[in-house]
Amino acid sequence: MKQWIDKQIHAKYTPYVLAFLIPFLVMAAVCAGHGIYPFGENSFLHIDMYHQYAPFFMEFQRKLKAHESLMFSWNLGLGSDFVATFAYYLASPVNWLVVFCSKQHLIEFMTVLVLLKIACSGLFFAIYLGRHFKDNSYLVTLVSMFYALSAYISAYSWNIMWLDCIMLAPLIILGMERLVFEKKGGMYGILLAVSILSNYYISIMICIFLVLYFVVMQIEQKKLDVKSCARFFFYSLLAGGMGAVLLIPEAIALGYSGSGGFHFPEDFSWYFSVFDELARHCMGVTVYTGSDHWPNLYCGVAVLLLLVLYLLNREIPLKKKLIRMLALIFFLLAFANNWLDFIWHGMHFPDSLPGRQSFLYMFVLLTVAFEELRRLKGNRIWHVVVAAVACGAFFVGCALFVDHEMVSMDAILMTAVFLLAYTLLLAIARMAGAYRKICFCMAFFLAVAETGVNMDLTGVVTTNRTQYTAHWEDYEALNAKAAEQTDGFYRIEKWDRMTKNESSLTGYRSASLFSSLMNYSVGTFYRELGMEGGKNYYCYNGATPLLSAMLSVKYMFTTSASEESPLRKPAGESGGIYMYENNYVLPLGFTVPENLEDGWDFTEGTAVLAQNVLARRLGAGEDLLDAIPVEKTDGETVITVTEDSYVYASYGSRMANTITADIGGKRKTFTKCSHVYLLDLGWCKAGTEIKLTCPDVSDLMIQAQAYKLNFDSLNAAYDTLNAQTMTLDEMSDRCVKGHIDMQTAGKLVFSIPCEDGWTLFVDGKETDKEQFLNSLIGVTLEAGSHEIELRYETPGLKEGAMISGFAAAVFGAVTIVLYLKEKKRKKNSC
């Protein structure tokens, strides 16, 4: 008897174990095939995982291990709220385990998390299918595999901050079904709250889907259940309330960013044709992550066949078919229409990574496919023939009408071959019942092969791990050396950077940042003064020594041993990384003339003009940057330096991606030139010839202009800024204290973004902050000695914590009351 029971338990749970193991092993095999460490020298880092997630994970780990405040970080740009960064990028509960991981293997920690979350996506979808349909067969394994290894995962598996929501979505939907049909809201409330806390953005799409699905359930029940509506609203509200501790600070931070606010599109337009969209169901289609809105829809070749069979199935009610088909059509319209696309993405158009809600479309489609598999007896053999012919016609249409740059003929043919194989297996199983199990096993292994091949072809893009981690220890050693020889606050910047967030990787303060939560006004400040600045980034590239000094950048990292000039001197070397000390640097707080900004809009005119005006308003008698002649011949801009000079160049085309400068036999390559920043060509001796070339834009050189740095102007402006500076007395993650002796009245400026989290105290009294150049913290001071203090507290955190605490208390109280009622009811029934 015990053996029989053990056998039944084993049979009951094996499909779910496989639903976890198969996606995990497929992903592990694909990673090994692509040489991902420890199987090679590559890493899983890709797109934002490379540029943002790994650096932010590293900063999170560093803070946890150093027991620092999680409220603010000086290693994110000029200083950033860390609660908002955590909420947007790091809030998955499992991320706290990073504290047990070594820094050297943080990339592998992230990779393992990705694989585990993909595997859990398969497991949780299998659980949904098993509970919803009351079916513990291996069909749940088969169909859940396509959810876990879909094109959505192929495209966005690196986007680790989304995967929690993809993983939890099936259980949240199952929880809502329990809420409606069993009047139990605990599972729904908890999991929705965890999803919202993990990633609010994808949770917006889940919430939209839940509302639509709830309406569908009410329609299918043929009545409006008021109590069910009340429970749905109540538990949804509590879930949102429990997430308020992160939602409110994040919303405030987004208000500073380029993602704040929304403008509903006035025009009504369609992105692509029906055939072009549906063709993205083919396997082997290169996943799309650009800005042209193409969704990634592949979730198994067999679903195309099963969808037609579902429509022909005589056992499935017509009303149910109609509702499911309308839902799928609605999703397809939403991918292709700008208004619906805007709404699904939280009242914004995504800058890239389109169709972010497509995992919910796949959820509906795969649920339909699973129901069809369970009810194959409702189909006749001629239904299989009709479905095969319909799919064949679809492939012919794809071959004739689809843009083959987006969906290749190889992908169409490969999909047709796999679909033919599934059709034959289905036909054999339908006609010869004795071979049904054999056909199912063959189909099962065919599906594993299909998803593995598709993931291998489309799903893993790698970068060189060795290159990414090569000099971490060298940067740390040089930063430690800089700290030993420097008192007070300083920042470090880098040439030849891999990412704008490299300071987070190795724990030093910089003046560059790439983040969706970046303060947009700082990006504007950078851009208008000739540096890199945009919607979600600002970067030191293009900084002149005057701006560098104002940003407190004291040291530079580079792989070049020949960067010594009147602007900087050597300060250290480690492992081929050289550190230079800037000769022009200001402390965290410095003073500008009180009337510097009067009547001046620094956003008008060119960046060179803005810097020249700034220098003159700081006391310079001449321009900071003087134009020097250039010659334009044969697609080149040639600059001949007539006297020893520090040279910069400007250009006017956003079409440029890379610009190369040959400087007297030495070559410099400038990337991301579409951001339009000043090119730092360095210290050049008289007679040096500089050639600028750009392969991207033929007429770029017509728009190029060269400038030499006027040291007299620089010294005059710098002396004005350096005349009255704040002496730093104490500094921590959330507090800056110092004192200053003002000989004359002026505006004290901090190279810190002006945000609500900072509270300013002057001589012990809270004082209103002012903005300097619309971005940095400033305060006007009278002559005399002053004690200065800045304190930081994440705005909205206390209020959010109170709301979350209250919502959690209400949820707990309701859960306890309902439990006691249920216990009493069971006792009375006995």
FENGIKA-V681211 format. One record per helix or strand. SS is the DSSP state (A for helix, B for strand). FROM is the first residue (numbers start at 1). LEN is the number of residues. If there is no record, write none. Layout:
ss	from	len
SS	FROM	LEN
SS	FROM	LEN
This chain:
ss	from	len
A	2	32
B	36	1
B	42	2
A	48	19
B	72	2
B	80	2
A	82	9
A	93	8
A	103	31
A	139	10
A	151	6
A	160	23
A	186	13
A	200	21
A	226	17
A	244	13
B	270	1
A	274	8
A	302	11
A	318	19
B	337	1
A	338	7
A	358	17
A	376	3
A	381	21
A	409	23
A	433	26
B	463	2
A	465	5
A	472	13
B	491	4
A	502	5
B	513	2
A	520	9
B	532	2
B	537	3
A	545	6
B	553	6
B	565	1
B	568	7
B	577	6
B	589	4
A	607	11
B	625	4
B	631	3
B	636	5
B	645	6
B	659	5
B	666	5
A	673	3
B	679	6
B	689	5
A	700	4
B	705	5
A	711	12
B	725	1
B	727	5
B	735	8
B	746	8
B	758	5
B	765	3
B	770	3
B	776	6
B	784	9
A	797	33
